[in-house]
Each structure stands twice: as C-alpha cells, then as structure tokens.
Amino acid sequence: MGKLAITGGGGFVAGSVIQQAGSSWDVHALSGKSPLAKRPGLIWHTLDLKQPSAVRTALDAITPEVVIHAAAIPDIDFCEKNPALARAVNVGMTAAVADWCTRKGSRLIFLSSDNVFDGEKGKYVEDDPPAPINEYARTKAAGEAIVAGVARAVIARVALVMGFGLLGGGNSFLEKTVPMFRAGTPIYVPPEEIRTPIDVVTLGRVLLELAESHFCGILHLAGTEVLDRVTLTRRLAERMGFSPDNVIPRSPTQIAGRASRPRDVSLNTSKARSVLKTPLRDFDASVDLIAKP
C-alpha cells in the first residue's frame, strides 16, 4: 500500500494498529516515547508531539500516503485541570497534521470521541451536531472542525475502548480495573452513564481498513450493544472470571475530582456497518477478543 504514519505510536489505540498492520504497509510511528516495538516494516520516530514544527518536519521526512492521527491527551479529568496543555496537544497537533495533509494531498484519519455529544439524546448518528460539556470533548470538537476542511479525511468518532495496550502502553481503563478485580477492591461506577464500547483489536482493524478505503466523512465506531457503566463493568468482571460484587453504583457527583461526563453517548453504527467489511462486535465477543488468558 505504501507509507502509513500514525501519531501517538506509544498509545493504546495506535499500538493495536501497529501490531495488526500487514506487510503491505511501511508503518511510521510518531511518538514521544522511545521505541516500544521493533519489526520489519516498522519505523519509529521519537519527537516532541507538542511542537507542531516537529510534527511537520517528521511528516516531511516520511511523506506518508495516509496519516492516522491518534495522538491526544485522552484523560478527561486531566484535560479539565490542564486546559492549556490539552488545547496545545489535542488541537494544536491536529491543526499541524491537518495542514500537512492538505498541502500534500494525503489521506487523514482523525480519532475523535463519543464525548463530543452532550449525552441528552443517545444513539447519536453522524449528522448530530457536537455539543461538548467538558474540556477534553471541546478539544475534540475543535479538532473535528479543523479536519472537516481536509479533502481526503475521515473523522472517526470512537466509543469507549476496551482492551489492553498491545505494545504495553496507553490509556486503557481495563489496565487499571483488572488489578482492582483481582484485589477485590471496591470499584465505584456511575450507573447513569451509557456507552457503546468497542474493543481495541476491532478498532485497530477498522482503522487499517479505512486507511485502504476511499471513504471520506464522519463515521461512528462502536460496539453493537448499549450498556450503562455498572452493567458494563459487572459483565466485564464476570466474563474475565472475577466477582461482579465489588462493582458499586455511585453518582458521579460523589466521585471526587471527576470532570463532567455526558450521560448517554451511545453511538448509532448503521452507517459504519454499511461502509465497513470489518464486523463490529457485541460485548461478549469483544471481551473474548481482548481478554488475557
């Protein structure tokens, strides 16, 4: 296929893309981390992703046909407390990547979030307008507005992603939750928050399929089941062989230091299922795909 650049190479979603990319791609990982993997066809570029000039220089050297822009600060609570840094990374870097792809005519796949919606409706379709209620979501909505001006772009709104970092890194809630399952530690979860989780393996496959396709526009990438966070976490525990009894419902207002989250950001995937060959999975199939033995 040619050269595929992926930003945030040391991250959770990027690791899935890197691990599953076939030999037809020369994969260039742009990351602030030292190389997390070595294999034929993978070239690692360590740079300061907070510097737009460094990102442009790296892309100039690589000249990729496709850029998957996965790099971001995804921690919602961190972004709320550090809005300037969140903007510099999540918006500034996106602007640099979008500008480069516009000038060079490269395909761009931008990872956005279900959090761009306010959560008052649920089952959102691609034409629903963003209405973010936290700083992370505002940075993603700003990124969408920038990428919308790129001719050969995909805005991939991604639901809650389940799994483990295939390269050992990233912002995976399972990496934090499984040790709590094992220890029997109480896990406090907001029951009113509703999501359509997707597993990281399927997501990586979908992004690689989009890298090869001609589809442009907005696409919702999510699983096929709508679940509240308590049910989701309890089913995760059971499916992975742990007791669900330590998953305790608690209102988000009672969880200290937690930024506002939208209530119901379930995504309608009808359009994605009509466009993609890669199947979007139900919850149990997703957990079976990512669960460690």
Secondary structure, DSSP 8 states (H G I E B T S, - for coil): -EEEEEE-TTSHHHHHHHHH--TTEEEEEEESS--S---TTEEEEE--TT-HHHHHHHHHHH--SEEEE------HHHHHH-HHHHHIIIIIHHHHHHHHHHHHT-EEEEEEEGGGS-SSS-SB-TTS-----SHHHHHHHHHHHHHTTSTTEEEEEE--EES--TTS-S--HHHHHHHHHHHT--EEE-TT-EE--EEHHHHHHHHHHHHHS---EEEEE--S--EEHHHHHHHHHHHTT--GGGEEE--GGGSTT-----SB--B--HHHHHH-SS----HHHHHHHH---
